[in-house]
Amino acid sequence: MSCLNIEGRPPSPQRDPERILELPVAKSTYVRTKDVWKIYWQKRDLKWHRYDPDPEVKSIEEFLGIVDRDEYGCFFG
């Protein structure tokens, strides 16, 4: 099971003004055998990379807290 966090941004002036741009910012995958959530962030290469400061957490709430704080600027820049 995975959880994908998506950020909605206003459209650019050149595009359809009614369309909100949705960008993935963080992903967490539950590993049942270890009972942990693995955290990933998307780099410029558009591939998911392990979030090394906190690669695993015990709950989805911890994952959401890490994304919300974004201490290293990985998720929201």
C-alpha positions in Angstrom: 0.0 0.0 0.0 1.3 3.5 -0.9 0.3 7.0 0.0 1.0 9.8 -2.5 1.0 13.5 -1.5 0.1 15.9 -4.2 0.4 19.7 -4.3 -2.1 21.7 -6.2 -0.7 24.9 -7.8 -2.5 27.6 -9.8 -2.2 27.4 -13.6 0.3 29.4 -15.5 -1.1 32.3 -17.5 -0.3 30.5 -20.8 -2.4 27.5 -19.9 -6.1 26.9 -19.2 -6.9 29.1 -16.2 -9.5 26.6 -14.9 -7.0 23.8 -14.7 -5.1 23.3 -11.4 -1.6 21.8 -11.8 -1.1 18.8 -9.6 2.4 17.8 -8.7 3.5 14.8 -6.6 5.7 15.8 -3.7 6.1 12.8 -1.4 5.3 9.1 -1.4 5.2 6.6 1.4 5.0 2.8 1.0 3.9 0.5 3.8 6.0 -2.6 4.4 3.9 -5.1 6.2 6.7 -7.5 7.1 8.5 -4.7 9.0 5.4 -2.7 10.0 7.0 0.5 8.8 6.3 3.2 6.2 9.2 4.0 3.8 9.5 7.6 2.7 10.4 8.8 -0.8 10.7 12.2 -2.5 10.8 13.0 -6.2 13.9 14.7 -7.6 14.3 16.6 -10.8 14.8 13.4 -12.7 11.2 12.6 -11.8 12.2 9.4 -10.1 11.4 8.5 -6.5 14.4 8.5 -4.1 14.6 7.3 -0.5 14.3 10.2 1.9 17.6 9.6 3.8 17.1 11.9 6.8 14.1 9.7 7.9 13.9 6.7 5.5 11.3 4.8 7.6 8.6 5.8 10.2 6.2 3.7 12.2 3.0 5.6 11.2 1.4 7.5 8.4 0.9 10.4 10.8 4.7 10.6 11.3 5.2 10.6 7.5 2.7 13.4 7.1 4.4 15.4 9.8 7.8 15.0 8.1 6.4 16.2 4.8 4.6 19.1 6.4 7.8 20.3 8.2 10.0 19.7 5.1 13.1 20.5 7.1 15.5 19.9 4.2 13.4 21.4 1.4 13.0 18.1 -0.4 9.3 18.0 -0.7 8.3 21.6 -1.4 11.6 23.1 -2.4 
